[in-house]
Amino acid sequence: MTTKSKKTKSAGRFGARYGKRAKDKLVKVETKQRVKQKCPFCKQLKAKRLSKGIWKCSKCDKKFASNTYYLD
């Protein structure tokens, strides 16, 4: 079993498959989606992604649908 290195980050789980460019794009999206986003209702950095397009704010406790990977 391979381990993740600092250079490949979360795409290290794919090993030598799929190419560098595809893995770089994946890392960019995954790092952005796992960070808490700005809630459109209370304007705080508290919204967290639950699943594809489903978000929940821990401050105002609202659950809402929006963009798939990250909020704009």
N, C-alpha and C positions, 0 to 999 in steps of 0.2 A: 504494500500500500504506500502510495506516495504522500508526502507531506507538503503543505503550502509553504512557499518561500516568500520572502518580503517582496521580491520583484513581481511575482505573478498575482499576489494577494488572493482574493477569493476564487479566481479562475484557476488556481493551482490544482483544484480537484479534477480537472480535465486532462492533466498530464501533457503528453506531447501531441494531443489531438486538436483539431479545429483551427490552428493558426494563431499568430500573435495579434493580428488586427481584430479578429472576432472576440478574442479573450479580453483585449483592452477595452473594447466597447462594453462588454458585459461588466467588467470591473467598475467602469464609470457609472453605469446605471445602478448597479447594486450598492455602491457606496452612497449614492445620492438618495436612494429609496429607504435605506435603513436609518437615516438621520431624521430626527424629529423635525417636522415641517411647521410652517406658520398657519395657524387655524384661520379660516376665512371669517369666522364669527367673532372670536374674541381677540384676534390679532396677536396671539401669543405663540411661541415656539413649542407647542404641546401636542400637535397632531401626529399620530402614529399610524402607519399603514397596517391594517389588519389582514387584508387579502387584496386581490386584484381590484383596484378602484374603490375599495372600502376603507375609510379613514375614521379615526376616533380621536377626539380631543380630550385629554385628561383633565383640563382645567374646567371647561364649560360642559363637559360630559355629553357632547353632541356626537352622533354618528352620522356620517354623510358619505355620499358617493361623489367622486371627482376623478381626476386623471389617474391612470393606472399606476405609474411608477413614482411620481413625485408631484407635489402641488406647485403651481406657478405663482 
